């Protein structure tokens, strides 16, 4: 049975049983045939004549080290290669030491894409760089330097509470203080409000650039088995498309006459979401610095991020400066969405620093921020000109302000 339909003037027939088969069978047929073809290809071993008999070189990455006390060094490793590898010896400061391997099935052999912890009972001195080398069974050596080692505090209730307090002072409070500019923004003319929106876009633009650079740098530290660069690109594109789908759904609701979907509150929440994802990565940086024992670095990050994040408040509330003032619960929700992820990031980072996790979260933040910038552009274009001289200047000022405050983080 067929049903006529038209698409661009061309008549098509939609059959209930394509190729005389049930629809689900027709949908699976190409996949089944592909499996048969692939199986036959490997069964025929077409590359046998090209095999020289050489084994691929082992590929083992040291992702990071933790120091639970001054008598222990824990080296976190991942096997990126297609074959299993065996750790036969461990050298610390050019001397062989006993070791145990945790997380590799109870032995010293790592399967492909398997991660494990190499635990070495070694007395180290705080502040003195430590050279560690893993010797594999085939003679290959994996080197790693622990720079200025200091004791990792480990995951404790006190640390979780400390990270929560730090998150409040780094994320929630600075963003809330920045949101206090809301009454001032409401008193502005449309021309200057558009300039503030452009300023907000400049702030977010710098966050996207800064986080993007850091994401790709971290991507280089991701174990090869997880394809760091591809992971970053996936995070950026995936977040951008996910936020775009929410925006498209909102536009559909607005077209149907939903007054809530037509308000700037939607855009404000998107801005808060983009800022929050970026602040999640900031929390990871702070938490991991404490987890790796770099408490002084963590303190500098706290002060720098406080100055950095206060400028994000106006960006969150600028989209709602026109129209009816939202209720106080929306302001609380916006502040929590933008600032509270620092707390979650601090907790995750305290577990132990992971380049894979850090790169992915940074990438997700970049994708979200790019979509939010597009939303701000749409808000300006409804009642004004995006590329006016004032808007371009304030966009540049937003970039410069964030660059200057970012220097406090880098110092």
N, C-alpha and C positions, 0 to 999 in steps of 0.2 A: 504494500500500500504506500503511495507517495503523496506528498503534499506540495503543491507548487508554491514557490516563493521567488521573490525578485531581489536582486542585489546589484545596483548600478545598471539596471536595464537588462541584466542577464538572468534568464530563467534557470533555476536549479531545482532539482528534485531531492527531497529528504526522504530516504527510505527507512523503514522501520528495521530492516534486516540487511545491513550492508554486506555485500558479497554473499548474501544468503545465510549469514551467521548472526547470532545474537550480538547486540552492540558491545557487550563487555568482552566477548571473544575477539571481535574486530579491533577493539582498542588494544588488546594485549598481543595480537598477532605479530606486529612488527618487532615487539620486544622479544617474543619467543623465537622468531626467526633470527634476530640478531644474536641471541644466545647460542643458537645452533651453529651459526656461521663462525662466531668467535671460538666456540669449542672445537670445531673442525680445524680452524686455523692453528690453534695451539697443538692439537693432536698431530698435525702434519709436521710440526717442528721445522718451519721453513728457514729458520736462522741457524740451524744446526751446523751448516757448513761454515758459518762465519764465527763460530764460537772458538776462541783461542785458548779457553780453559782458565783464563785469569779470573780471580775473584774480585768483586768490587771492594774498594777500600772502605774501611770502617769510618763511620761518621758519628761521632759522639760529641755532644755539646754540654758544657757546664753552664747551667742557667744562672745559678747564684749559690752562695754559701751562707750558712747560718752558724752562729757560735753560741750554743746554749750555756756554756760555762767556759772558764779559762783552761779546761783540760780536754776539750772536745772541739773538733772541727767537722761540720757536716757539709758535704759537697753534693749538690743536687744536679743530677745528670740525666740526659735523655739520649736514647739511641735513635738517630735519624735514618740509619741505613736500612737496606732490605734484608740484611742477615743479622743473626744474633751475634752479640759480642760478649766477651768475658773479660772482666777486670782481674788481672793477675797480681798486680802489685801497685802500691801507692807510695809516692815519694813526697815528703814534706821537708822543705828546707834541704833538699838534696840528700835526704836519708830515707831509707825504707822503713815503713811503719806498719804495724798490724792494722787491720780494718775489717769492718763488717758492712754488708750491703742490706739495706732495708727496702722492701717494696719490689723485689725482683724474684718472687717465688721462693725465697729462702736460700738462694745461692748467689753466686757472683756473676751470673749470666743475664744479660738484658735482651729480651726479644725485640724485634723491630718495633719502633715507635713506643717503646716502654720507657718509663721514667723510674728513677730510684734515688735513694740517698746513700752516699758512701760516708760512713761514720768512722772517723779516725781519732783515737785517743792520743791527742798531742797537746802539750802545754805551750800555749802561744803567749806572746807579750803584747799588751794593748799598744796600738799605734805603730807597731813594726809590721811592714808589709810581709805577707806570707806567700811563699811560692809552693803550689801544689801541682803534682803531676800524676796522672793515672796511666799506668802501663797496661795495655791490652794484651791478650794472649798471642796475637800475631806480631808483637813487637812495637805496635804503634803507640804513640804517647800523646796524651791530651793535657795541655798545660793551662793553669789558671792562677791568677794573682789575686789574693785577698788584700785590698788596699786599706791601710790603717784599721786593722781589725779591732772591734770592741764587742762586748758581750751582747747578744740578742736577748731582750727581756722575756721573750716567749709570750704566748697568749694567756693572759690572766684576767680575772675580773677587774682588777685595778687598771690594767691597760685599756680594757674596753670602756671603762668609765672615763678614763683620761681622754681617749679618742672622741668620746661623745662630747665632753666639755670643749675640747679643741674644735670639734666640728661646729659647735654653737658659735664660738668666737671667730672662726674662720669663714664660715658660710652663712649661717642664719642671721647673726647680728649685723654684719656689714651689709648684706643685701637689704635687710629691714631698714637700716639707717638710710640707705640710698633711696628706698621707696618713700621716705618722708618728703621727698621733693614733689610728691603727687599734687598737693594743693597749689604749689607754684606752677606746675605744668598746666593745670586747669585754667589758670589766669592768663595764659599766653594766647596770642592770636594764632589763626590757622597757619600762617606763614612760619611763625617761630616754632609752633608745635611740629610741623613737618621737619623743621631743622633738627629738633630734638630726636625725632624718629630716625633721621639720617645719622645723627650722632650715635644713637643706639645701634644702628646697623654697622657703624664703624667700630664700635666696641666689640660687637659679635664677630665682625670680620677679622679683627686681630686675634680673637680667641680661636677662630677657625684656622688661621694661618699658623699660630703658635702651636696649637694642639696637633695640626697636621704634620708639621715638621717633627715634633716630638714623637708622634705615632710611627712615622717611617724610620726614625732613628731607633726606637724600641723594636720595630719590626726586624731590624738587622740582628737583634739579640735573641729573637725567637728561635727555638730549635728548628732546624731545617725541615723536620718532619711535619711541621705545622704551617710552612710557607708563610712567613711573616708578612711579606709585601702583599700577597694575595689576601691575607686575613685583614689587613688594614683597608685595602680597597673594598673588600666585601662589607666591612663595618661602615665605611663612609656611604657607599651606594645603598646598602640595605637600610640604614637609618634615614637617609634622604627620602627613599621611596616610601618607607613606613610613615613618616611624618606627612609626606605629600598625599598619601591615601587618606589620612585623617583630615587634611585640609580639603581634599576633593569631596569627602563625605559632608563636611561642614558647608561647602559651597552648594551642594545639592540640597541640603536642608534650608539654606538661605533662599535658594530659588523657589522653594515650596512655601515661602512666607514665614519661616520660623524666625521670630524676632531675636531670639537668643543667639542663633547662628549668625545673624547679621551684625552683632555687636563686636566691639574691639576686644571683649573679654576672651574670646577664643584665641585671638592672636597673642594676647598677654600670657595665656597659659602655654602657648607654643614657645614663646620667648623664655618663660620660666623653665620649661622642659629642656630647651637647648642649653640654657645656662646651668641647669641642674646636672645634666649629663657631663658637661665640662667640669663642674665642681666635683663630680664623682671621681674623675681622674685626678683632681687635685688631692682629694682625700687619700687615694691610693699612694700618691707620692709621699704624703706626710706619714701615713701608716707604715709604709715600707721602710722609710728612713728610721723609724723607731724600731721596727722589727729586725733591721739589720744592725741595730746598735748605734746608729748615727744620730744621737739625741740632739747634738748641737745643730746639725743640719736641719733636723725637724723643727727646732725652735725658730731658725731663720725663715723657714718656709711658712710657718704660722704667721709671723709678722708681715712677710711679703704678701701672702694671700689675703690678709685682712685689708691692706691698702688696695690691693688689686680688685677685690670683690665689691667694695663699696660703690664703685662706678657701675656695677651691674644693676643696682636697684632702679635707677631711672629708666633703663632699657626695659625692665619688666612692666612698669606702670605707665609708660608713655602711651601704649595703644589704648588705654582706657581713660585718657584725659578728656575725652569728649563724650557727651551723652550723660546718661544717668550714672551717678557714682555707685559702684558695686558695694554690696554689703561687706561688713568687716570680715566675715568668714572667707570671702574670696581673697582679700588681702592676706589673711593668714595662710590660705592655701597656696597662693602665689609665692609667698616668702618661703614656705616649707618646701615647695617643689624646687625652687631655685637654690636654696641654701642647704637643706638637710642632707642631700646626697653626699656632702663632704663627710658626714658621720659614717654612712655606710661604706664609703670608700676607705676611710681610716680603719674600720674594722676589717675589711677585706685585705687591705695592705698589711695589717698587723699579723695576719696569718703567715705571711712570707711574701717577699716581692716576687711577682711573676711577670716577666716581660710579655708573655703571651696575653695575659689578662689586661695589663696596662695598655698595650698597643691597641687591643680591641676596644676597650672603653674609650680611649682617646678618639679612635676612628668613629665610633658611634656618635660621640659628641660633635665631631666635625660635620658629619652628615646632617645631624639635627639642626645645627647652627646655620648651615647653608640654606636649608629650607626656610628657616625662620627669617633670614635676611630677605628672601624672596617675598615672604608674607609682608614684611615691613615696606618693601618697595610697592606692593599692591595697595597698602593703606595710603601711602603718599600719593600715588597716581590717581586715586579716586577723586580727590579734590584739589590736586596741585600738580606741579611739574617735578618729576624726580630729579632731573639733571639741572636744577636751578643753581645759580652761583652759590647761594647761601647753603643749600643742601650739600653740595659737593665739599664746601669748606668745612661744614660741621662733621661730615663723614670723615674727612681727613683728621679733624681734631680728635674724633673718637679713636682713630687708629693711634695717634700720637699719645693721647692720654694713657691708653692701655700699654703702649710700649714703655712709657716712663714708669708706670707702676709695676710693670713686669721686671724692670731692672732691680727693684727691691727684692724680688724673688730670686733673681740670678746672683745677687751680691752674696 
